[in-house]
Amino acid sequence: MRLVSVETGLDDIKAHLDTCGYEVMDMAECIRPVEAVIFRSPVCAETSAARAGEGTVLVNATGRSAVEVEGCLRERLG
């Protein structure tokens, strides 16, 4: 199961990714390494980029539906 961190407040995306088989952690509570970070806020983007390890996928959810975000993850994580 792929572990992803999702910005607090993106509940529709969290719920959809959970149904698609991802292990979803709220960004505010995430202390483990993750394969991908989903964000909408520029502040979260900067924080996530600074904390993300090499190879961590960053997905900006601005203007994207939950299905589109999942599609980006599928494409980028393989």
C-alpha positions in Angstrom: 0.0 0.0 0.0 1.4 3.4 -1.0 1.6 6.0 1.8 0.7 9.5 1.0 0.4 12.7 3.0 -2.5 15.0 2.3 -2.9 18.6 3.4 -5.4 19.2 6.2 -8.8 20.2 4.8 -8.6 18.2 1.6 -11.1 15.7 2.9 -12.6 14.8 -0.4 -9.2 13.9 -1.8 -8.3 11.9 1.4 -11.5 9.9 1.2 -11.1 9.1 -2.6 -7.4 8.1 -2.2 -8.4 5.8 0.7 -11.0 4.0 -1.4 -8.4 3.6 -4.2 -6.1 1.7 -1.8 -3.7 4.4 -0.7 -2.7 4.7 3.0 -3.5 8.3 3.7 -2.1 10.4 6.5 -3.1 13.9 7.4 -0.1 16.2 6.7 -0.3 17.8 10.2 0.1 14.3 11.8 2.5 12.8 9.4 5.9 12.0 10.8 6.9 9.0 8.6 8.4 9.2 5.2 5.8 9.1 2.4 5.8 8.4 -1.3 3.8 11.5 -2.2 2.5 14.7 -0.7 -0.8 16.3 -1.8 -1.1 20.0 -1.1 -3.1 23.1 -2.2 -1.6 25.9 0.0 1.7 27.5 -1.1 2.9 27.4 2.5 2.3 23.7 2.6 4.1 23.3 -0.7 7.2 25.0 0.6 7.1 23.0 3.9 6.5 19.7 2.1 9.3 20.3 -0.4 11.7 21.1 2.4 10.8 17.9 4.3 10.3 15.6 1.3 13.1 13.2 0.6 14.5 12.6 -2.8 12.0 10.8 -4.9 8.9 12.0 -3.0 6.2 13.0 -5.5 4.6 16.5 -4.8 1.1 17.0 -6.3 -0.5 20.4 -6.3 -4.3 19.8 -5.9 -5.3 23.3 -6.8 -8.0 23.2 -9.5 -8.0 19.4 -9.6 -10.7 16.9 -8.5 -10.0 14.0 -6.3 -10.0 11.7 -9.4 -7.5 13.9 -11.2 -5.2 13.9 -8.2 -5.4 10.1 -8.0 -4.6 10.0 -11.7 -1.5 12.1 -11.2 -0.4 9.8 -8.4 -0.9 6.7 -10.5 1.0 8.2 -13.4 3.9 9.5 -11.3 4.2 6.6 -8.9 3.7 3.9 -11.4 
